[in-house]
């Protein structure tokens, strides 16, 4: 293969991985706004914990699929693993569509099954895109830069998804059903079907750097690297923060009882727009970071954003909901000014902080792993279950206390990430052979 052919192949692979990044976010971010519908069904009695259960099932799948997905990379390669993941994703969305036919708890059970199947899909897709972009970029700052650029598209999909669902739902009542968001599910199934067909014809070669096959001899495991082990824990708590902040905020703003933000009428729509604006700021953060990531280290980024996010959340927790502010929210077509508690604005600003964390943690944790990168990616994906566990814990606390008090969960998680950036990310096991 000539250098030109190799370069062209890398470009095709990078563009494809960017598109998959967007698909991951689109599917993942269906859970929280659809959960608003289910929690308002009479059988679920307005429980935030049950409303977040679909999100939990989506991320619980990572716990079971993370390690097998890493092995699939080694045995089948990146392209075949991605194709299998896309096919599974189509089945998961189709199952969620069928949840609109049974009534009551039976339909909710079908929805949870669909969310669980979708979790298998996005786990495999994540296992493909993160190490491949990192390796195609040669690791280091350049590898982090490619993942941040891919994360920009991920955030764009995350921005539009809750807004589209929120706009379709409008005011949530006990009569609102899953059928009200069928259009979104049809779009998702179409995207998966087209992605499968297109990817089938795109030639993608596995990256040479850090390449491992079923014949590769592994003397150790990724767990032998301290910075990798601590990074795996970092991924667990980070995803919980990323999902928990806007997910719980959406519930808070959509809650028209005395416990909620005090919004009436189109509260669910406003909640969706505000949550979508959080993802928009993640898009902005990743877009900007994509330009500077080759000059600013992942460690420096993590120290800065973890510290700022802790301050923002603490300010939100101790602010009064009677203290309101005018906030521009992105409706999908334009910006509209709405009045919300100042805590909502502070929490939305956290999107700028969380925007760079995923790529930075992954980059720090896989630095110097070589042939162990694919196996480590599977472990990281397994721990993405934190995106289901921590928000579930957060909303359990919200049910027992207040919405704002529940944000102690992301504060503690961010404190750990600050520790990882300051101390835990150093590779103290560089004597282990990785070639």
Rosetta blueprint (number, residue, H / E / L):
1 X L
2 X L
3 X H
4 X H
5 X H
6 X H
7 X H
8 X H
9 X H
10 X H
11 X H
12 X H
13 X H
14 X H
15 X H
16 X H
17 X H
18 X H
19 X H
20 X H
21 X H
22 X H
23 X H
24 X H
25 X H
26 X H
27 X H
28 X H
29 X L
30 X H
31 X H
32 X H
33 X H
34 X H
35 X H
36 X H
37 X H
38 X H
39 X H
40 X L
41 X L
42 X H
43 X H
44 X H
45 X L
46 X L
47 X L
48 X H
49 X H
50 X H
51 X H
52 X L
53 X H
54 X H
55 X H
56 X H
57 X H
58 X H
59 X H
60 X H
61 X H
62 X H
63 X H
64 X H
65 X H
66 X H
67 X H
68 X H
69 X H
70 X H
71 X H
72 X H
73 X H
74 X H
75 X H
76 X H
77 X L
78 X H
79 X H
80 X H
81 X H
82 X H
83 X H
84 X H
85 X H
86 X H
87 X H
88 X H
89 X H
90 X H
91 X H
92 X H
93 X H
94 X H
95 X H
96 X H
97 X H
98 X H
99 X L
100 X L
101 X L
102 X L
103 X L
104 X H
105 X H
106 X H
107 X H
108 X H
109 X H
110 X H
111 X H
112 X H
113 X H
114 X H
115 X H
116 X H
117 X H
118 X H
119 X H
120 X H
121 X H
122 X H
123 X H
124 X H
125 X H
126 X H
127 X H
128 X H
129 X H
130 X H
131 X H
132 X H
133 X H
134 X H
135 X H
136 X H
137 X L
138 X L
139 X L
140 X H
141 X H
142 X H
143 X H
144 X H
145 X H
146 X H
147 X H
148 X H
149 X H
150 X H
151 X H
152 X H
153 X H
154 X H
155 X H
156 X H
157 X H
158 X H
159 X H
160 X H
161 X H
162 X H
163 X H
164 X H
165 X H
166 X H
167 X H
168 X H
169 X H
170 X L
171 X L
172 X L
173 X L
174 X L
175 X L
176 X L
177 X L
178 X H
179 X H
180 X H
181 X H
182 X H
183 X H
184 X H
185 X H
186 X H
187 X H
188 X H
189 X H
190 X H
191 X H
192 X H
193 X H
194 X H
195 X H
196 X H
197 X H
198 X H
199 X H
200 X H
201 X H
202 X L
203 X L
204 X L
205 X L
206 X L
207 X L
208 X L
209 X L
210 X L
211 X L
212 X L
213 X L
214 X L
215 X L
216 X L
217 X L
218 X L
219 X L
220 X L
221 X L
222 X H
223 X H
224 X H
225 X L
226 X H
227 X H
228 X H
229 X H
230 X H
231 X H
232 X H
233 X H
234 X H
235 X H
236 X H
237 X H
238 X H
239 X H
240 X H
241 X H
242 X H
243 X H
244 X H
245 X H
246 X H
247 X H
248 X H
249 X H
250 X H
251 X H
252 X H
253 X H
254 X H
255 X L
256 X L
257 X L
258 X L
259 X L
260 X L
261 X L
262 X L
263 X L
264 X L
265 X L
266 X L
267 X H
268 X H
269 X H
270 X H
271 X H
272 X H
273 X H
274 X H
275 X H
276 X H
277 X H
278 X H
279 X H
280 X H
281 X H
282 X H
283 X H
284 X H
285 X H
286 X H
287 X H
288 X H
289 X H
290 X H
291 X H
292 X H
293 X L
294 X L
295 X L
296 X L
297 X L
298 X H
299 X H
300 X H
301 X H
302 X H
303 X H
304 X H
305 X H
306 X H
307 X H
308 X H
309 X H
310 X H
311 X H
312 X H
313 X H
314 X H
315 X H
316 X H
317 X H
318 X L
319 X L
320 X L
321 X L
322 X L
323 X L
324 X E
325 X E
326 X E
327 X E
328 X E
329 X E
330 X E
331 X L
332 X L
333 X L
334 X L
335 X E
336 X E
337 X E
338 X E
339 X E
340 X E
341 X E
342 X H
343 X H
344 X H
345 X H
346 X H
347 X H
348 X H
349 X H
350 X H
351 X H
352 X H
353 X H
354 X H
355 X L
356 X L
357 X H
358 X H
359 X H
360 X H
361 X H
362 X H
363 X H
364 X H
365 X H
366 X H
367 X L
368 X L
369 X L
370 X H
371 X H
372 X H
373 X H
374 X H
375 X H
376 X H
377 X H
378 X H
379 X H
380 X H
381 X H
382 X H
383 X H
384 X H
385 X H
386 X H
387 X H
388 X H
389 X H
390 X H
391 X H
392 X H
393 X H
394 X H
395 X H
396 X H
397 X H
398 X H
399 X H
400 X H
401 X L
402 X L
403 X L
404 X L
405 X H
406 X H
407 X H
408 X H
409 X H
410 X H
411 X H
412 X H
413 X H
414 X H
415 X H
416 X H
417 X H
418 X H
419 X H
420 X H
421 X H
422 X H
423 X H
424 X H
425 X L
426 X L
427 X L
428 X L
429 X L
430 X L
431 X L
432 X L
433 X L
434 X L
435 X L
